Amino acid sequence: MIYRTGQGIDFHRLVEGRPLMLGGVRIPSVKGCEAHSDGDALLHAICDALLGAAGLNDIGHHFPDNDETYRNIDSRILLEKTISLVKNEGYSVGNIDSTVCLEKPRIAPFIPEMRKIIAAIAEVDEKSVSVKATTTEKMGFAGRGEGLFAVASVLLVRE
């Protein structure tokens, strides 16, 4: 068996008038992520981790922000396309571990649904998907509510 690990990270500015999407779930909030797509930083970080593990460049290479095809696109579609690219290389997902960092809103109540969505797209058991939440204790841009970021690590397996 061949194992490959990857890591991804994504940052987005928070602005009024945009929905807040994380892990494929719409989170009630007065601010959402400024982005070309729907701004789902969690799914973007997971995509980057998957692409990196498979040696397939990054999310911007495959889904550029200057391509109108991806304007306001649902990031679940980007994750589906990324999983397809990974499978075309002969890999399957072993597990996904991720963390979202933002001061508010609190996202813990939405994590089970995020895990369910991510697991379904990645075609793994929900126990193979971890989504955690943290704050910066009011430090930095995330602590001031100016933005958020997500990090992800993945394990790919090829038999």
N, C-alpha and C positions, 0 to 999 in steps of 0.2 A: 504494500500500500504506500502511496505517496501522500504526504500531508503538506499543506501550504497554509501559512498564516498571513493575514493582512490586517492593516489598521486604516481607519478613516476618521476624518474630522471635518466638521462643517460649521461655519459661523454665519449668522444672519443678524442684521439690524432689525429691531422691532419698531414698527410704525403703526399709527392708527389707521383704521380703514381697511386692514387686511385680515383675513381669517388666520387663526393660529392652527396650523396643521402639524402634528407630531405623531410619527408612527402610523400614519394613515388615519388618524382620528382628529376630528375637529374639536379643539379645546375652547371652551367659553373664555373669551378674553377681549379686552378693548384694543389690544395690539396684536398684530401678526407679523410674520417675517416678510421683509422686503426682499423680493426675488423675481427672477424671470419666470420660474415655475411656481408651484404652490408654496415653495419655501420650506418644505418639510425637512428640516436639518437632520433629524434622526435618520430618515430613510436615505438622505444624501450621504451621510457618514457611512451607513451600512453599504451602500452602493460602492463607495470609494474603497472600503475595506475588501469587498468581494473582488472588485476589479484589480486591486493591488495584489491580492493573493494569487489571482490567476495570471498575473503579468500582462494585464490588458489596459495599461494607461490609467486614466482617471475619469471621473464622471463628466468633466468638462470636455474631454476628448470625444466621448460618445454622444453626449447630449449638450452641445454648446449653447451658451446663453445668447448668442447672436443668431440663432436659428428660430424663426417664428413657429416652427413645428412644436417647440417645447414651451411656448408662452402659456403660462398658467396651467401647465399640464399637471395632472394628478401624479404625485411622486410614487404612488403605488405602481403606476405603469412603468416608471423608470426602473423600479426595483424588479418588476417582472421581466423587463428587457435585459437587465443586468444578470438576473438568474439564468436567462436563456443563453447569454454570452458565456457565462461560467460553465454551464452544462455542455455547450459546444466545444469547450476545451477538455471535456471529459471529467470534470469535477462535480461533486455534490457538496452541499453544505453540511458540515459536521455540527457546528454551533455558532451562535452569534451572541456576543456580549456587548452591551452598549450603555452609555450614560448620557443623559440630557442635563445640561447645566443652565438653570434660569432661576431668577429670584421669585417671580410669580407670573402666572398663577401656579398653584400647586397642581402637579400632574399625576400624583400617586393614584387617584381613583381611576385614571384612564389607562394605566399601565397594563392591566389584564387584557383589555381590548387591543392595545398596541401589539402585545405579544402574540395574540391570536392572529391578527392580520399578517404580521411579519412571518410567523411560522407557516401560515397557509401559502403565502407567496413563495417562500423558500423551500416548501415541501419538506418540512421537518416537524417534529413534535414540539409543542409549546415549551416543554422543559428544556429544549435546545436553544431557546431564545431568552435572553435576559435583557430587560430594560430597567435601568435605575435612574433615579433623579437626585440631583444635588443642587446646592446653591453655592455662591462664593462668599456667603456671610456678608453681603452688601458691599463687597470689594469689587473694583473694576467695572468694566462696561456692563457685564451681566448683572452684577450687584446693584448697579444704578438703574436697571431696567431698560438699558439702551439696546440690548441684544441678548442673544443666547447662543449656545454652541452645543454640539453633540459629538461624541467620540464613539467609535465602534471597533471591535476586534472580531475577526472571524477565523474559523478553521475550515479549510476545504480538504476534501478527501477524494483521491482517485484510486480505484482498485486495479 
